[in-house]
Amino acid sequence: MKIKRIYSEQPEVEIWENLLKYTYPENIKKYFSKNHNSQPSDDLINIISGSLSQAYEYFSLSRKSSLQVSPLLIYYGSTNLIHGTLCLVFGKLLKIRNHGMKLRKLSGIDRIGDVTLNINDNKTGGLSIFINEYNSYKQEFSSNIEWSFEEIAGSIVELSNDFSDLYGQENIHAIPIKEIILDNEVQYRVNLDIFNEKQVTTLLKSIPDFSKSYFPFEKNRNNELIIRKRIHGQKLHEVTTMGESFFLAGYMKDGKQISFPYFSLFLMLLFMLGMLCRYNPEFWNPFVERDNSGERNFVEKLIRVSRRQLPNLMLDLLTGEKNMYNMHFDLNEDKRKNLSEEDIRELIEAELNLRRLP
């Protein structure tokens, strides 16, 4: 995906300005004509426009609301945002009847991290429909598999440091990497002072086609894991809306590897939080009022990150570009030597003189 770098002091405002362009019927028609060579029905136009308009309202209200209701508002905003975007991008109405997720009973649970859900209704459930429209391959999710808040949150790279501090590294699934551009190659490095080497290598090897795309790992003197892409290998790493590179590992469940699109991980986490504050006040209110574990800070940051990242991810999908709104872009390290002709001539002469020495 082509990267479009945009200088902005108010990324959230500008992202929504671009998204809200598609609440106007004429812009929806132009998008269909350009990308689908067709024209949408009036019903589909109203669904797309209404979904994006409502999403904006929910997101706006969540900024002004306390933790008592903000998770619910941003969850509903996210479902509307994703629904409207996918209908526009794929040029059809997505018929959704329910969330496609169900919160499990909370008996015996006293941590947010231990809250779990089941994915259900592969045919008309929102989560499954979103994932299977986005992915080129279709997935059937077993309703018997439990997904905990902690294991899903371990895949959100923007929260990886906070996650490790709070929950440890057992459920880390997002591996931040630093792209290093050298004279003769590009390397990807993982800081092993932060991440467990054995766990990182296991997670990376679990990514489909990883061994086909990258050479065996090496370790340098700075305690970094060095990853080099093969000449004809695929780039399997992802890039955040802030330009940070990372590998996203899947989950091994019931003997098979399961992976999720990045946006759907946010949706699953927000569903759990939204259902807790809406239907389980006996659990949620004490957590909001008296949490002493640090989970509240983590939840608040997740909501802030979701509010910033999800609209950006949907805009990327709409435009087919990675829209990076930032005030600086010095995220990667370029160690190539920019040599002039005179520098090169001096180096050659020095090498020849060295070889002439007895």
N, C-alpha and C positions, 0 to 999 in steps of 0.2 A: 504494500500500500504506500502510495506517495505521501511524503511528509510535507505538510504545509505549516510553516512557522509563522505565528501571528503575535505581534507585540500587543499586549493589552494590560491595562491596570485594573480592569474589571472583567475577568474572563466569564464569570457566571452570567453577567448581564448580556455580554455580546453573544454567548452561546445561545441563550434563550431568544435573543433577537433574531438569530438565524433560524432557530427551530420554529418560531412563531410565524415565519414567512409562509409556512405550510398549513396555516389555519385559514388562508385565503383560497377560495375555490379556484381562482384563475391560476395560482401558482401550483396547486395540486394537479390541475389539468396539464399544465406545461411539463411538470415532472413526469406524468404518465406518458405524454406524447414523446418526450425525449428518451425515457428509459424503458418503456413498455410498448411503444408504438400503438397505443390504444387510448381510449378515453374512459375515465371512471364513471360509474353510475352516480346519481345524486345521493343515494343512500351511502355509498362508500365515501364520497366527499364529506358528508356530514359526520361520518364515523371518524375519519382521519382528523378533520378539523376539530371536532368536539373532544376527541381523546387528547390531542396536544394542548388544547385550550385548558381543559380540566387539569392536565398534568401540571401546567404552569401554575395554576391556582393552588393546587395542593403543595407544590414545592415552595411557593411564596409563603403560604400559611405556616409551613413547617419551620421556616426561619424565625418566625415570631412566637412560636409555641414552646412550651417547656417539655421536658422529657416525659411528662405524663401522657402527651398525645402525639408528639412529633414523629415517633416511629410509625404510627398508623397513617399519619398524613403523607409521609414520604413514601410509604409502601404503596398506598393507593395512587399517588402521583407517578410512581415508577411503573406500575402496571399499565396505566393510561399512556405514559410516554412510550413504553416499549410496544404496546399494541398499535398505537397510531403510527409509529415509525415503521414497524414491520409490514403493516398493511400497505404503506406507501412504497417501501423498498421492493416488496415482492408483488405488488400490483394486484392484491386480492383481499377479500374480507377473511379475517381469521375468526372462525366461529368458536367462541370460548364460553363455557357454561359455568366454570368454577375456577378456583385458584389453582387446582391441580396439586395442592399440598395440604397436609393435615397435621396439626400440632398434636404430639402425643401427650398423654396424661402426665401431670407434673408431680405425682406422688413420689415422695422420697428425694426430690430434686431441690437443691438450695443454691445452685449456681446457674447463671445464664449460660455458661459454657456447656452445661449438661443438658440443656433443653434440646429436644430432638423433634424432627418431623419425618413424615413419610411422603414420598411422591406418589400420587395416585391419579387415576383417570388419564391414561396415555392418549385417549382419543379426543377429549374435549377439555382437558385441564389446561389452564393457562401456561404453566411452566413447561410442560411437555411440548405444547404447540409452539411456544416461543423458541425452544431449543431446536426442535426438529425443522422449523422453517429456516432458522439461521444456519444450521449445519447441513452439509451436503449429504451426509449419511443419517439415517434414522435410528433412533435409540428407543428401546422399550425399557422403562424403569419399573423395577419390581416394587410393588407397594409394601413388601415385607422388609425392605432394607431401611434401616434407620440412619438418619443423617443428623449429627449433632452440630450445634452452633459452633463449638470449638473447632471441629475438623473443617468446616466450611470456611470459617474466619481465617484459618491458616493458609488459605489460598489468596488472600487479599494482600498484594505486595506493598501497597501504600501503608499498611498497618503491620508489616512484618516485625519491626523492632518492638512496637508496643505489644504485639502478640507474644513474642518470645519472653518479654519481661513479665507478662501476666500469666501465660499458660505453659511456658517452656517451649521446647522445640519438637516434641513428639509428633504434633500434628501440623508442622510446617509443610506446605506444599508449593509455595511460591519462592523461587530462588532468585534474588536480585543479582544481577551481573553488571560488571563494568566493561564497556567496550573500549579496547585499547587499539589504536590504529598505529601500526609500526611501518617501517619502510617497505617491508616485503610481505606483510600479512596483517590480518585483523585477528585479535585474540579477544576471548571473553573470559573474565576472571571472577571467581567467587572468593570472597574474603572468609578464610577458614578460622579467623579469630572470632568470627561471629557465629558461623554455622558448623555443625558437626560434619566432619569429612565423610565418614561412613554413610551417614544418613543422606547427605547431599548427592553422593555418587549413586546410591541406590535409587533415589528419586529421579535423577537425570536419566539413568538407564531404563527406567520404567516408561519414559516418554516414547510413544510409538515412532519407529524409524530413527531413533536418536543415534544408534550405532552406525546406521547407514549414512548419516549426515555429518557426523563429527568424529574426529580421531580419538583414540584412547586418551584419557586425562593425564595431565602432568601436574607437578606441584613445584612452585618456585621457592626461592629463599625467603620471600616475604609472606610465606604461609598462605599462598593463594592457589586455588585450583585453576589450571590453565585449560581452556577449551578452544579447540581450533576446528573450524568447519572444513569438511572435505571440498574439493574443487567443484564437484557436481552435487554436493549435498544441499538439502533444503535448509533455509533459515527457520528454525523451529522456535526461536525465542519471540516473545511479545514485547510491545513497547507501551508504556502507560501514556496517559494524556499529558503527562509532564515530561515525557521523553526518557524515562527510566526503563532500561531493558531488564527482562526477567524471563526465566523459564517457569512454566506452569505445569506441574506434574498432576497426573490424575489420581484416582482412588482405586484400590483393589477391593472389590466387594463381591462376595459370592463367587470367587474364583475368576472374575473378569475385571478388566480395566475400564473404569468409567471416567469420562472427562466432561466438563461443562464449559460452555462459552463464558467468558469472563463476566459479562453483564448479568448472567443468570445467577452467579454466586451472590452478588449484591441482593438480587431479588429474594433468594432463599433466606438470607440473613434478615432482611427487612420484614419478610413475612413472619418469621418467628417473633421478632420484637413487636411488630404491629398486633399480632394475635395475643401476645402476652398482655399488652397494655389495654387492649379492647375487651378481652374475655376473661382475663385472669388478674383482676385488680388485687386479689388477696396475695398474689405473688409479686406483682409489679410495684405496687405502692410501697411496700417495705424496702424493695430494692432501690427505688428512686430516693426515698427519704433517708435510708439508714445504711446503704452499702458501705462496707469498710474494706472491701477486697481490692478495689481498683477497677472492677468490671464496669462500674458506671462511667468512669473516664473513657474506657475503651469503647463503650457503646456510643457515647456522645461523639467521639472522634469518628466512629464508623458512619454515623448519620451525616456528619459534616463532609466526609470523603464521598459518600454516596451522592449527596446533593451537588457536589462539584463534578464527580466523574461520570455518573450515569448519563446526564444530558450530553456531555462531551462524547461519550461512546456512541450514543445514538446519532449525533451529528456526523461523526466519522462514517457511520454506516450509510447515512443519507447521501453524503457527498462523495463517498469512495476514497476519501483522503484521511490521513491522520492529522487532525487539526490540533496543533499544539499552541495553546495560548500561554504565554509566559513573558516575564520581564527580562529573562536571560536564558541562554541556550548552551552554556559551557558545561554540559553534563558528561560528555565523552572526552577522553584524553588522547590527543593526537601527538604521537612521539616521532613522526616522520621528520627527517632533516631536510629543510628547504635549502638546498645548496645552489649557489650561483655557479656559472661556468668557471669563474676564477677559483672558487673553492675546490671544484672538482679537479681543475688543472693542478693546483697545489698538492692535493692529495695524491694524484698520480705521480707527480714529480718526487714527492717524499717517499712513496713506495718504491720507485725505481732507484732512487739514491740509496735506500736501505738495502736493496738487493745487490747493489754494486759493492757494498762493503765486504772486505775479506772475512 
